Amino acid sequence: MTSRRAFVKSATLLSAGAFISPSLLAAAPKYIGLQLYTVRDAMAQDPTGTLAKVAKMGYNSVEGATYTGSQKFYGMEPAAFAQVLKQNGLIMPSSHYVLGEAMMNGQPTQGTILHGWDKAVDDAAKVGVKYMVCAYLMDSERGSLDHYKQIAEHLNKAGERCKKAGIQLCYHNHDFEFKAQDGKLPYDTLLNMTDKNLVKMELDLYWATKAGQDPVAMFQKHPGRFPLWHVKDMDKTAERNFTEVGNGSIDFKRIFAQAKLAGMQYFFVEQDKTPGSPFDSIQQSITYIKRTLV
């Protein structure tokens, strides 16, 4: 299985919740989503068959893992991909993109926030994407707090372009944004230096928790700023690795109870690494979600 960094780079080179109980969610979204990075190998081999399999398991929305490079959706033009989604009763309200500051072989990568963004936005609109998400910052794109301020400016500009197309820009975290620099968190810099209407957040519950952050406290401090969530669990070993939802230590009931405060509209199951077949893992996750959070 490839790492996220390797997957993004590979895509660049090659190409490219059911109802939640009102007792938990006051304004429950009607979708259980899957981040397609979880089944990335299957999507690379047979995207049409994989989407059909995901839908059969009970997922009714998906989040694209990458568009970078090919400016296509898993090898398909926007209209063709939208048709495959429709045939399987799926929507793709959100999709991941990269900043594009890091060069590939000395050349800028198209379909990124900094290069070819206009086309990326237009293509997203054709598929029905409502949220375009800056998914990951390469090592060279992180740097100092001042550099994060520059990234915030890039995000604001990209968010303005998204807004014209009726799309919301978001930023997806890992754990490195919570490593303090001069007593300040890069994540707070991104939150505070971006326009709250142009740039919202996709909160990865695993990475935030692993970094020592309390998602509920984040919702309280920035209400309405977190319309998207990544739902993945953290196992109870010393390594605190990825595990199936409900199989680890994260208190999802407590977090989901604050979905309205967060402004959550869609959530996506994601498991970067699985002990066996990713389909076995996502089946276990959706079974728990339906049994416990719906």
C-alpha positions as CSV (number, residue, x, y, z in Angstrom):
1,M,0.0,0.0,0.0
2,T,1.3,3.4,-0.9
3,S,1.8,6.3,1.6
4,R,-0.2,9.5,1.1
5,R,2.9,11.4,0.0
6,A,3.9,8.7,-2.4
7,F,0.3,8.5,-3.7
8,V,0.1,12.2,-4.3
9,K,3.4,12.2,-6.1
10,S,2.5,9.1,-8.1
11,A,-0.8,10.7,-9.2
12,T,1.1,13.8,-10.2
13,L,3.5,11.8,-12.3
14,L,1.0,9.4,-13.8
15,S,-1.9,11.7,-14.4
16,A,-3.6,12.6,-12.3
17,G,-23.3,9.7,6.6
18,A,-27.3,6.6,6.1
19,F,-28.9,8.8,8.7
20,I,-27.4,9.7,12.0
21,S,-29.6,9.7,15.1
22,P,-31.1,13.0,16.0
23,S,-30.0,12.3,19.5
24,L,-26.5,12.7,18.3
25,L,-26.9,15.2,15.5
26,A,-29.4,18.0,15.6
27,A,-28.9,18.6,11.8
28,A,-27.9,15.2,10.6
29,P,-26.3,14.8,7.2
30,K,-27.9,12.0,5.2
31,Y,-24.7,10.6,3.9
32,I,-22.0,8.2,5.1
33,G,-19.0,9.0,3.1
34,L,-15.7,7.2,2.2
35,Q,-12.5,9.0,1.4
36,L,-11.3,7.1,-1.7
37,Y,-7.7,7.2,-0.6
38,T,-8.6,4.2,1.6
39,V,-9.2,2.1,-1.5
40,R,-6.6,3.8,-3.7
41,D,-5.1,0.7,-5.1
42,A,-8.5,-0.7,-6.2
43,M,-9.4,2.7,-7.6
44,A,-6.2,2.7,-9.7
45,Q,-7.0,-0.7,-11.1
46,D,-10.8,-0.6,-11.6
47,P,-12.4,2.7,-10.6
48,T,-15.9,1.8,-11.9
49,G,-16.0,-1.6,-10.2
50,T,-14.6,-0.2,-7.0
51,L,-17.2,2.5,-6.8
52,A,-19.9,-0.1,-7.3
53,K,-18.5,-2.2,-4.5
54,V,-18.3,0.8,-2.1
55,A,-21.9,1.7,-2.9
56,K,-23.1,-1.9,-2.3
57,M,-21.5,-1.7,1.2
58,G,-23.8,1.2,2.1
59,Y,-21.6,4.2,1.5
60,N,-23.6,6.8,-0.5
61,S,-21.0,9.5,-0.8
62,V,-17.3,9.6,-1.6
63,E,-14.5,12.1,-1.4
64,G,-12.0,12.2,-4.3
65,A,-8.4,11.5,-3.3
66,T,-6.6,13.4,-6.0
67,Y,-7.1,15.2,-9.3
68,T,-3.6,16.4,-9.5
69,G,-1.6,16.0,-12.7
70,S,-4.0,14.4,-15.2
71,Q,-6.7,16.9,-14.5
72,K,-9.1,14.0,-14.7
73,F,-11.1,12.0,-12.1
74,Y,-9.5,8.6,-11.9
75,G,-8.7,8.7,-15.6
76,M,-12.2,9.9,-16.6
77,E,-13.4,13.3,-17.8
78,P,-15.8,15.1,-15.5
79,A,-19.0,14.1,-17.3
80,A,-18.0,10.5,-17.5
81,F,-17.0,10.3,-13.9
82,A,-20.2,12.1,-12.8
83,Q,-22.2,9.4,-14.7
84,V,-20.4,6.6,-13.0
85,L,-21.3,8.1,-9.6
86,K,-24.9,8.6,-10.6
87,Q,-25.2,5.0,-11.8
88,N,-24.1,3.8,-8.4
89,G,-26.3,6.2,-6.4
90,L,-23.2,8.1,-5.2
91,I,-22.4,11.7,-4.8
92,M,-18.9,13.3,-4.5
93,P,-19.5,16.5,-2.5
94,S,-15.8,16.9,-1.8
95,S,-12.4,16.2,-3.5
96,H,-8.8,16.6,-2.5
97,Y,-6.2,18.8,-4.2
98,V,-2.6,19.9,-3.4
99,L,-1.0,23.3,-3.1
100,G,1.3,23.0,-6.0
101,E,4.2,25.0,-4.6
102,A,6.5,22.0,-4.7
103,M,7.7,21.3,-8.2
104,M,7.9,17.9,-9.9
105,N,11.0,17.4,-12.0
106,G,11.4,21.2,-11.9
107,Q,8.0,21.8,-13.4
108,P,4.8,23.2,-11.9
109,T,2.0,20.7,-11.4
110,Q,-1.3,21.5,-13.1
111,G,-4.6,21.0,-11.4
112,T,-3.3,22.5,-8.1
113,I,-4.1,25.5,-6.1
114,L,-1.2,27.5,-7.6
115,H,-1.3,26.1,-11.1
116,G,-4.3,25.5,-13.3
117,W,-6.8,26.2,-10.5
118,D,-9.4,27.7,-12.8
119,K,-9.8,24.5,-14.8
120,A,-9.7,22.4,-11.6
121,V,-12.6,24.5,-10.2
122,D,-14.6,24.3,-13.4
123,D,-14.1,20.5,-13.6
124,A,-15.1,20.1,-9.9
125,A,-18.3,22.0,-10.6
126,K,-19.2,19.6,-13.5
127,V,-18.9,16.6,-11.1
128,G,-21.1,18.3,-8.4
129,V,-18.2,18.9,-6.0
130,K,-19.3,21.4,-3.2
131,Y,-16.0,21.4,-1.3
132,M,-12.5,21.6,-2.8
133,V,-9.9,20.6,-0.1
134,C,-6.2,21.4,0.2
135,A,-5.3,17.9,1.3
136,Y,-1.6,18.0,2.2
137,L,1.5,20.2,2.4
138,M,4.7,18.6,1.1
139,D,7.7,18.9,3.5
140,S,9.1,21.8,1.4
141,E,5.7,23.7,1.6
142,R,5.6,23.9,5.4
143,G,8.4,26.0,6.8
144,S,8.1,28.9,9.2
145,L,5.0,30.7,10.5
146,D,5.6,33.4,7.9
147,H,5.5,30.8,5.2
148,Y,2.2,29.6,6.6
149,K,0.9,33.1,6.4
150,Q,1.8,33.1,2.7
151,I,-0.1,29.8,2.3
152,A,-3.1,31.4,4.0
153,E,-3.0,34.2,1.3
154,H,-2.9,31.5,-1.4
155,L,-5.9,29.8,0.2
156,N,-7.9,33.0,0.4
157,K,-7.3,33.7,-3.3
158,A,-8.2,30.1,-4.2
159,G,-11.3,30.4,-2.0
160,E,-12.4,33.5,-3.9
161,R,-12.2,31.6,-7.2
162,C,-14.2,28.7,-5.6
163,K,-16.8,31.0,-4.3
164,K,-17.5,32.2,-7.9
165,A,-18.4,28.7,-8.8
166,G,-20.5,28.0,-5.7
167,I,-17.8,25.9,-4.1
168,Q,-16.3,26.1,-0.7
169,L,-12.6,25.8,-0.2
170,C,-11.3,23.8,2.9
171,Y,-8.0,22.8,4.4
172,H,-7.3,19.3,5.7
173,N,-4.9,18.8,8.6
174,H,-2.4,16.2,9.6
175,D,-0.4,16.5,12.8
176,F,2.5,18.7,11.7
177,E,0.3,21.8,11.8
178,F,0.1,21.3,15.5
179,K,3.8,21.4,16.2
180,A,4.4,24.8,17.9
181,Q,6.8,27.3,16.4
182,D,7.7,30.2,18.7
183,G,4.9,29.2,20.9
184,K,2.3,29.3,18.1
185,L,0.6,26.6,16.1
186,P,0.8,26.7,12.3
187,Y,-2.8,25.5,12.3
188,D,-3.9,28.5,14.3
189,T,-2.1,30.7,11.8
190,L,-4.0,29.1,8.9
191,L,-7.3,29.5,10.8
192,N,-6.7,33.1,11.8
193,M,-5.1,34.4,8.6
194,T,-7.7,33.0,6.3
195,D,-11.2,34.5,5.7
196,K,-13.6,32.3,7.6
197,N,-16.1,32.5,4.8
198,L,-13.6,31.7,2.0
199,V,-11.6,29.0,3.8
200,K,-13.1,26.4,6.1
201,M,-11.6,23.2,7.6
202,E,-11.9,19.5,7.0
203,L,-10.9,18.2,10.4
204,D,-9.1,14.9,10.5
205,L,-10.2,13.6,13.8
206,Y,-7.4,11.1,14.1
207,W,-4.6,13.5,13.3
208,A,-6.0,16.2,15.5
209,T,-6.4,13.8,18.4
210,K,-3.0,12.3,17.9
211,A,-1.5,15.8,18.1
212,G,-3.1,16.3,21.5
213,Q,-6.0,18.5,20.3
214,D,-9.6,18.1,21.5
215,P,-12.0,18.4,18.5
216,V,-14.8,19.6,20.6
217,A,-12.7,22.4,22.1
218,M,-11.8,23.4,18.5
219,F,-15.5,23.5,17.6
220,Q,-16.2,25.7,20.6
221,K,-13.4,28.1,19.7
222,H,-14.2,28.3,16.0
223,P,-17.9,27.4,15.6
224,G,-19.2,26.6,12.1
225,R,-15.7,26.4,10.7
226,F,-15.6,22.6,10.2
227,P,-18.1,21.5,7.6
228,L,-16.1,18.3,6.7
229,W,-14.6,15.6,8.9
230,H,-12.4,12.6,8.4
231,V,-13.6,9.9,10.6
232,K,-10.9,7.4,11.4
233,D,-9.9,5.7,14.7
234,M,-6.7,5.4,16.7
235,D,-5.8,2.1,18.1
236,K,-4.9,1.5,21.7
237,T,-1.3,0.5,21.2
238,A,1.7,2.7,22.1
239,E,2.1,3.5,18.4
240,R,-1.5,4.8,18.2
241,N,-1.9,3.6,14.6
242,F,-4.9,3.8,12.3
243,T,-7.7,1.4,13.0
244,E,-11.3,0.8,12.0
245,V,-13.9,3.2,13.3
246,G,-15.1,1.9,16.7
247,N,-12.1,-0.3,17.2
248,G,-9.9,2.4,18.9
249,S,-9.8,5.1,21.5
250,I,-11.5,8.1,19.9
251,D,-14.9,9.0,21.5
252,F,-16.9,9.5,18.4
253,K,-20.2,9.8,20.2
254,R,-18.9,12.8,22.1
255,I,-17.6,14.4,18.9
256,F,-20.7,13.7,16.8
257,A,-22.9,15.2,19.5
258,Q,-21.2,18.6,18.6
259,A,-21.7,18.3,14.9
260,K,-24.1,21.3,14.7
261,L,-21.6,23.5,16.6
262,A,-18.9,22.4,14.2
263,G,-21.0,23.2,11.2
264,M,-20.4,19.6,9.9
265,Q,-22.2,18.8,6.6
266,Y,-20.4,15.7,5.4
267,F,-18.0,13.2,7.0
268,F,-15.8,10.6,5.4
269,V,-14.5,7.4,6.7
270,E,-10.7,7.1,6.0
271,Q,-8.1,4.5,7.0
272,D,-4.7,5.2,5.5
273,K,-3.4,1.8,6.3
274,T,-5.4,-1.4,6.9
275,P,-4.2,-4.8,8.4
276,G,-5.7,-6.7,5.4
277,S,-8.1,-5.8,2.6
278,P,-9.3,-2.2,2.9
279,F,-12.8,-3.4,2.0
280,D,-12.9,-5.5,5.2
281,S,-11.9,-2.5,7.2
282,I,-14.4,-0.1,5.7
283,Q,-17.1,-2.7,6.1
284,Q,-16.3,-2.9,9.8
285,S,-16.3,0.9,10.1
286,I,-19.6,1.4,8.4
287,T,-21.2,-1.4,10.5
288,Y,-20.1,0.4,13.6
289,I,-21.3,3.8,12.4
290,K,-24.7,2.5,11.5
291,R,-25.0,0.6,14.8
292,T,-23.7,3.3,17.1
293,L,-23.9,6.7,15.4
294,V,-27.2,6.4,13.5
